[in-house]
Amino acid sequence: MKTISTFIILLAGALLLAACEQTPNQASEPGIRPMSQNSSSDAHPAIAFKGTVTNKGKTYNTLSVFDSDGTNETAIYTASSTTHLILVPAWSPSGGTIAFQMYDNNNGIYPSIYLRDISVSHGKAVGSNTRTLYSVSAYSTVLRGISWSSVSSTDKIAFITRDSGSYGSNKVQVISTSGGTPTVLYQSNTSEIRYYTSPTYSPDDSKIAFVDHAGPTDAALRPDTIRVINASTGVLLESIAIGSAKGTNTAIEWSRTGTNIIALTPDYGNGSLLYYVTPTTGSTPWTNNVSGTQPTWSPNSSSVVTAGGSGLQKTVYGTSSSSTIATGGFYFPEWKK
């Protein structure tokens, strides 16, 4: 009887211990719900953008991300002042870091390029390790776009600077993502009025395209040209005339691997529309009359996301089939490579 009683006691203890043990996926920290890696509630950050957040009646710029369907919106960096302006995020090829531009003419921050690491922890996107990659030396010089190389081994960021004044010098430059002195690849002739904007790497990093906005002194209407240069030597390879556009806001992005098309959003006076062009001298841009600005390609080049007055929309490449993925104030979208 003693042996049987001892066995029953040991068995009951074993069952109680098993009931108290955690499953392999159960969180050990109290108050934190465990999330499966494949759970639909997990964040899968795919699109970075400039957003805003309001705290105690004050609005701050943010570097934010969400999934490709607009869910799991998260600010991974928030400006420390309401006067700090955040612009043009650019993903690294690995997706582990985002470059972005920030400046503040009122508080001593010259236009600068920053890097911010991004990861997913407990199903949520988080940012860490912010550092400065490059800063201009005076407020009179502005940054006009940044682009991270498409291939990890290239490990460079292309950007454009422009000195103030009608005849200010434009420079297309590249810098290693580990820092150092930038290399000037291409520079404008200061005897002409020009505005270089929106640099973008080709899928194999052999070329860089950018918009050359130039023409008469009437700032309301100047012809735009896409210039394509060798990404190592700066030699001009192609010039693609895209017509006269209002302002200096034409944005371009080269498609991802497998497709050789540049998406662009010029404003010819009737609002910005999504156009496409083959990056070859003499090519003619074409459109399906989809409205939008600041284009960015999906990783497989099957669709393009653009910003608009009501939010972000996704358009199937080469069609007028569009759908809204997020409503609100989202600017400078950049889809992960």
C-alpha positions as CSV (number, residue, x, y, z in Angstrom):
1,M,0.0,0.0,0.0
2,K,2.8,2.3,0.8
3,T,4.4,1.8,-2.6
4,I,1.1,2.5,-4.3
5,S,0.5,5.6,-2.3
6,T,4.0,6.9,-3.1
7,F,3.4,6.2,-6.8
8,I,0.1,8.1,-6.8
9,I,1.8,11.1,-5.0
10,L,4.7,11.1,-7.6
11,L,2.3,10.9,-10.5
12,A,0.1,13.7,-9.2
13,G,3.2,15.9,-8.8
14,A,4.4,15.1,-12.3
15,L,1.0,16.1,-13.8
16,L,1.0,19.3,-11.8
17,L,4.5,20.2,-12.9
18,A,3.6,19.5,-16.6
19,A,0.6,21.7,-16.3
20,C,2.7,24.6,-15.0
21,E,5.4,24.3,-17.7
22,Q,5.3,26.8,-20.6
23,T,4.9,25.8,-24.2
24,P,8.0,26.6,-26.4
25,N,6.3,29.7,-27.9
26,Q,5.0,31.1,-24.7
27,A,6.5,34.4,-23.5
28,S,8.4,34.2,-20.2
29,E,7.8,37.9,-19.5
30,P,4.5,38.7,-17.7
31,G,2.1,40.9,-19.5
32,I,3.5,40.2,-23.0
33,R,1.4,38.1,-25.3
34,P,3.5,35.6,-27.3
35,M,3.3,36.1,-31.1
36,S,3.9,33.4,-33.7
37,Q,6.4,34.4,-36.4
38,N,3.6,33.7,-39.0
39,S,0.9,35.4,-37.1
40,S,-1.1,38.0,-39.1
41,S,-0.6,40.4,-36.2
42,D,3.2,40.4,-36.6
43,A,4.7,43.4,-38.4
44,H,6.4,42.9,-41.7
45,P,7.6,46.5,-42.5
46,A,7.8,47.0,-46.2
47,I,7.1,50.7,-46.9
48,A,8.9,53.6,-45.2
49,F,7.5,57.1,-45.3
50,K,7.5,60.5,-43.7
51,G,4.6,60.7,-41.2
52,T,3.6,62.9,-38.3
53,V,2.6,62.4,-34.7
54,T,0.8,64.8,-32.4
55,N,1.6,65.0,-28.7
56,K,0.1,67.6,-26.3
57,G,-1.0,69.7,-29.2
58,K,2.3,69.7,-31.0
59,T,3.0,67.9,-34.3
60,Y,6.4,66.2,-34.9
61,N,7.8,64.6,-38.1
62,T,8.4,60.9,-38.0
63,L,10.3,58.2,-39.9
64,S,7.6,55.6,-40.1
65,V,6.9,52.2,-41.6
66,F,4.0,49.8,-42.3
67,D,3.3,46.6,-44.0
68,S,2.7,46.5,-47.8
69,D,-1.1,46.6,-47.1
70,G,-0.9,49.6,-44.8
71,T,-1.2,47.7,-41.5
72,N,1.0,47.9,-38.5
73,E,1.9,51.5,-38.9
74,T,4.8,52.4,-36.6
75,A,7.0,55.4,-36.0
76,I,10.6,54.1,-35.7
77,Y,12.1,57.6,-35.3
78,T,10.4,60.8,-34.1
79,A,12.0,64.2,-34.5
80,S,12.8,65.9,-31.1
81,S,11.5,69.3,-32.3
82,T,8.4,70.4,-34.2
83,T,10.7,72.3,-36.6
84,H,12.8,69.3,-37.6
85,L,11.8,68.2,-41.1
86,I,12.2,64.6,-42.2
87,L,12.3,63.7,-45.9
88,V,13.0,60.9,-48.5
89,P,13.6,57.7,-46.6
90,A,15.7,55.0,-48.5
91,W,15.9,51.3,-47.5
92,S,19.2,49.4,-47.5
93,P,19.3,46.3,-49.8
94,S,19.1,44.1,-46.7
95,G,16.1,45.9,-45.2
96,G,17.9,46.3,-41.9
97,T,18.6,50.1,-42.1
98,I,16.8,53.1,-43.5
99,A,18.5,56.3,-44.6
100,F,16.6,59.6,-44.3
101,Q,17.2,63.3,-44.7
102,M,16.5,65.7,-41.8
103,Y,17.2,69.4,-41.4
104,D,16.1,72.4,-39.2
105,N,16.9,75.9,-40.3
106,N,15.8,77.3,-37.0
107,N,17.8,75.1,-34.6
108,G,21.2,74.5,-36.1
109,I,20.7,71.2,-38.0
110,Y,22.2,71.6,-41.5
111,P,20.6,69.3,-44.1
112,S,22.0,65.9,-43.2
113,I,21.7,62.2,-44.1
114,Y,21.0,59.9,-41.1
115,L,20.9,56.1,-40.8
116,R,18.4,54.3,-38.5
117,D,18.4,50.5,-38.0
118,I,15.1,48.7,-38.0
119,S,14.1,45.3,-36.7
120,V,11.0,43.4,-35.5
121,S,10.7,42.6,-31.8
122,H,7.7,40.8,-30.3
123,G,5.9,41.3,-33.6
124,K,6.4,45.1,-33.6
125,A,8.8,47.2,-35.8
126,V,11.4,49.0,-33.7
127,G,14.1,51.5,-34.6
128,S,17.6,51.8,-33.0
129,N,21.1,53.2,-33.5
130,T,20.6,56.5,-35.2
131,R,23.7,58.0,-36.6
132,T,24.7,60.8,-39.0
133,L,26.3,59.7,-42.3
134,Y,26.7,63.1,-44.0
135,S,26.0,66.8,-43.4
136,V,26.3,69.8,-45.6
137,S,28.4,72.7,-44.2
138,A,25.9,75.5,-44.4
139,Y,22.1,76.2,-44.7
140,S,22.8,77.7,-48.2
141,T,23.3,74.1,-49.5
142,V,20.3,71.9,-49.7
143,L,19.9,68.1,-50.2
144,R,17.6,67.2,-53.1
145,G,17.1,63.4,-52.8
146,I,18.9,60.3,-51.6
147,S,19.1,56.7,-53.0
148,W,20.6,53.6,-51.5
149,S,22.4,51.3,-53.9
150,S,20.4,48.2,-55.0
151,V,23.1,45.6,-54.3
152,S,24.5,45.1,-50.8
153,S,28.1,44.8,-52.0
154,T,28.0,48.3,-53.6
155,D,27.3,49.8,-50.1
156,K,26.8,53.4,-51.3
157,I,24.2,56.1,-51.1
158,A,23.8,58.6,-53.9
159,F,22.5,62.1,-53.2
160,I,22.3,65.5,-54.7
161,T,23.3,68.9,-53.3
162,R,22.5,72.3,-54.6
163,D,23.9,75.6,-53.6
164,S,21.5,78.5,-53.1
165,G,20.9,81.1,-55.8
166,S,19.5,80.9,-59.3
167,Y,22.8,79.7,-60.7
168,G,23.7,77.5,-57.8
169,S,25.9,74.5,-58.4
170,N,24.3,71.0,-58.5
171,K,26.3,68.0,-57.6
172,V,25.5,64.3,-57.9
173,Q,27.5,62.6,-55.2
174,V,28.0,59.1,-53.7
175,I,29.2,58.2,-50.3
176,S,30.0,54.9,-48.6
177,T,27.4,53.9,-46.0
178,S,30.3,53.6,-43.5
179,G,31.1,57.3,-44.0
180,G,34.0,59.2,-45.4
181,T,34.4,61.8,-48.1
182,P,31.7,61.8,-50.8
183,T,32.7,61.5,-54.5
184,V,31.3,64.0,-56.9
185,L,30.2,62.2,-60.1
186,Y,28.5,64.9,-62.0
187,Q,28.2,68.7,-61.7
188,S,26.0,71.3,-63.4
189,N,27.3,74.3,-65.3
190,T,26.8,77.3,-63.1
191,S,26.2,79.6,-66.1
192,E,22.8,78.0,-66.5
193,I,19.8,77.7,-64.2
194,R,19.4,74.1,-63.3
195,Y,17.8,72.0,-60.5
196,Y,18.9,68.4,-60.1
197,T,16.6,66.2,-58.1
198,S,15.6,62.6,-57.3
199,P,18.6,60.3,-57.8
200,T,17.9,56.6,-58.3
201,Y,20.2,53.6,-58.8
202,S,19.7,51.1,-61.6
203,P,18.9,47.5,-60.4
204,D,22.6,46.4,-60.9
205,D,24.1,49.7,-59.5
206,S,26.0,50.4,-62.7
207,K,24.0,53.6,-63.4
208,I,22.4,56.5,-61.6
209,A,19.5,58.4,-63.0
210,F,18.3,61.9,-61.9
211,V,16.0,64.7,-63.0
212,D,17.6,67.8,-64.6
213,H,15.1,70.6,-64.3
214,A,16.3,73.6,-66.3
215,G,15.3,76.2,-68.8
216,P,14.3,79.9,-69.0
217,T,14.1,82.3,-66.1
218,D,10.3,81.9,-65.9
219,A,10.2,79.4,-63.0
220,A,6.6,78.4,-63.8
221,L,7.6,76.3,-66.8
222,R,10.9,74.6,-67.4
223,P,11.7,71.4,-69.5
224,D,12.7,68.3,-67.6
225,T,15.3,65.8,-68.7
226,I,16.2,62.5,-67.1
227,R,20.0,62.1,-67.1
228,V,21.6,58.7,-66.8
229,I,25.3,58.5,-65.7
230,N,27.8,55.8,-65.0
231,A,27.7,55.2,-61.3
232,S,31.5,54.8,-61.0
233,T,32.8,57.4,-63.4
234,G,30.0,59.9,-63.7
235,V,30.1,59.8,-67.5
236,L,26.8,60.9,-69.1
237,L,25.2,57.8,-70.8
238,E,21.7,58.9,-71.7
239,S,19.5,62.0,-71.8
240,I,15.7,61.4,-71.9
241,A,13.5,64.5,-72.6
242,I,10.3,64.3,-70.6
243,G,8.8,67.7,-71.5
244,S,8.0,70.9,-69.6
245,A,6.8,70.5,-66.1
246,K,5.7,73.0,-63.5
247,G,8.0,73.5,-60.5
248,T,10.9,71.2,-59.5
249,N,8.9,68.3,-58.1
250,T,9.2,65.6,-60.8
251,A,10.2,62.4,-58.9
252,I,11.6,59.2,-60.5
253,E,12.5,55.7,-59.3
254,W,14.2,52.9,-61.3
255,S,12.4,49.6,-61.2
256,R,13.8,46.6,-59.3
257,T,15.7,43.6,-60.7
258,G,14.0,42.0,-63.7
259,T,12.5,45.1,-65.2
260,N,14.2,48.1,-66.9
261,I,11.7,50.9,-66.5
262,I,11.8,54.3,-64.7
263,A,8.6,55.5,-63.1
264,L,8.1,59.2,-62.9
265,T,5.5,61.7,-61.8
266,P,5.8,65.1,-63.6
267,D,3.2,67.8,-63.3
268,Y,2.4,69.2,-66.8
269,G,-0.1,71.6,-65.4
270,N,-3.0,69.3,-64.7
271,G,-1.7,67.6,-61.6
272,S,1.0,65.0,-61.3
273,L,0.4,61.7,-63.2
274,L,2.3,58.4,-63.1
275,Y,4.4,57.9,-66.2
276,Y,6.8,55.3,-67.3
277,V,9.9,55.4,-69.6
278,T,12.6,53.1,-70.8
279,P,16.0,54.6,-69.7
280,T,17.3,55.1,-73.3
281,T,18.0,58.4,-75.1
282,G,15.0,59.2,-77.3
283,S,12.4,57.2,-75.3
284,T,9.0,58.7,-74.9
285,P,7.2,58.6,-71.5
286,W,3.7,57.0,-71.5
287,T,0.9,57.0,-68.9
288,N,-2.4,55.4,-68.0
289,N,-3.5,58.7,-66.4
290,V,-3.2,57.6,-62.8
291,S,-2.8,60.5,-60.4
292,G,0.1,60.5,-57.9
293,T,3.5,61.7,-56.9
294,Q,6.7,60.2,-55.5
295,P,6.6,56.8,-57.1
296,T,8.2,53.7,-55.6
297,W,8.3,50.1,-57.1
298,S,7.3,46.9,-55.4
299,P,10.2,44.4,-55.0
300,N,9.1,42.4,-58.0
301,S,8.3,45.5,-60.1
302,S,4.7,44.4,-60.5
303,S,3.2,47.6,-59.0
304,V,4.0,51.2,-58.1
305,V,3.0,53.0,-54.9
306,T,2.4,56.8,-55.2
307,A,1.4,59.5,-52.7
308,G,-1.6,61.6,-53.2
309,G,-3.9,64.0,-51.5
310,S,-5.8,61.3,-49.6
311,G,-3.0,58.9,-48.9
312,L,-1.0,56.1,-50.7
313,Q,-2.3,54.1,-53.6
314,K,-0.9,51.0,-55.4
315,T,-1.1,50.8,-59.2
316,V,-0.5,47.6,-61.1
317,Y,2.4,48.4,-63.5
318,G,1.3,49.5,-66.9
319,T,-2.4,49.7,-66.1
320,S,-4.9,52.1,-64.5
321,S,-5.9,49.5,-61.9
322,S,-5.3,51.2,-58.5
323,S,-6.2,50.6,-54.9
324,T,-5.7,52.7,-51.8
325,I,-3.5,51.0,-49.2
326,A,-3.5,53.8,-46.6
327,T,-5.4,57.1,-46.1
328,G,-3.9,60.1,-44.4
329,G,-0.8,62.2,-44.6
330,F,1.9,59.9,-45.9
331,Y,4.8,61.4,-47.9
332,F,7.9,60.1,-49.7
333,P,7.0,56.4,-49.7
334,E,9.9,54.0,-50.3
335,W,9.2,50.3,-50.8
336,K,11.8,47.9,-49.4
337,K,14.0,46.4,-52.1
